[in-house]
Amino acid sequence: MDRPVTDASAILYAAAIHGDGAGQVLPAEEAASHARDDDLAWVHLDGRHPDTRSWIERELDYLDPLAIDALLAEETRPRLVEFDRGALLILRGVNLNQDAQPEDMVSIRLWIDAHRIVSVQLRPLKAVRDIQDRLAGGNGPRHSGEFVAMLSARLFERMEPVMTDLHMALDDVEEEVLDGPSASARQTVVTLRRQAIIFRRYFAPQRDVIAQLRTLDFTWLDPQAKRRLQENLDRITRYLEDLDAIRERAQIVKDELANALADRMNRTLYVLSIVAAIFLPLGFLTGLLGINVGGMPGADAAGAFWAVTGLMAAIGLAELALFRWMKWL
């Protein structure tokens, strides 16, 4: 959880960034004044708090109403909107909260300009806590451009273990299919493919956001920040390529599993067909000899049963020999 400045405030965290990598944590009552000053300040808000909108409208009246609506929207997707004084930026990170699914991605909404950073969260995001810890340790961002580069880098770095888990899970199910296919593996493959599709749905627009952000001409986006954004762009592009590969591999594994299960079923049906073919004439004989009418041959003979049993065994062996000669076995 983010460290609250005050229990009753919509502000989860506020800090003045002095340009040396360190951040001075601000009490809630000073956050608004610093957000209006020319010195860089970061205010992190709780989007679900009932006072958040009124605080933004009262203390950050320079924000465009469209930007305020986007910051507080319940549902959103990664995007970038450029304004005269700054940019509205919406990114998403994997959900690493307890008892959560990674593909249920968490959004972070930001307004960034040269002198202020306003971020809004609906759910906790560990990448935000990373930036707070870096500021506390004196190795945080020094200006707005470095902030967005560092935040996007932390978001993408947090995605790395999830991508690794996807690859390892797919490797495991692929090995299982090759060693001994089972119907339970089909659900695993479907789950992995669904996760890859969901991740790609959010990663693709996120790549476009970073690519567009690099082209902005704001003074706070210096060449060093743009180089770091380029590295982040390369990383998210690699993730997208990995997700495409995972989807293709999952489809191949699914097809291989379907073929293996079909072959197993065909072999089972083949054995049953052979057994049915062998017992078909024998069943005819037993049915014929089982009719209760007079004149049945051998009805009074003492060894008739064993003779008929031997005859049926000989017929069965002859059928097996015939099937083998016809290469049905």
Buried (B, 14 or more C-beta within 10 A) or exposed (E): EBEEBEEEBBBBBBBBBEEEBBBBBBEBEBBBEBBBEEEBBBBBBBBEBEBBBEBBEEBBEEBBEEBBEBBBBEEBBBBBBBEEBBBBBBBBBBBBBEEBEBBEBBBBBBBBBBBBBBBBBBBBBBBBBBBBEBBBEEEBBBBBBBBBBBBBBBBBBBBEEBBEEBBEBBEEBBEBBEEEBBEEBBEBBEEBBEBBBBBBBBBBBBBBBBBBBBEBEBEBBBEEBBEBBBBBBEBBBEBBEBBEEBBEBBEEBBEBBBEBBEEBEEEEEEEEEBEEEBBEBBEEEEEEBEEEEEEEEEEEEEEBEEEBEEEBEEBBEEBBEEBEEEEEE
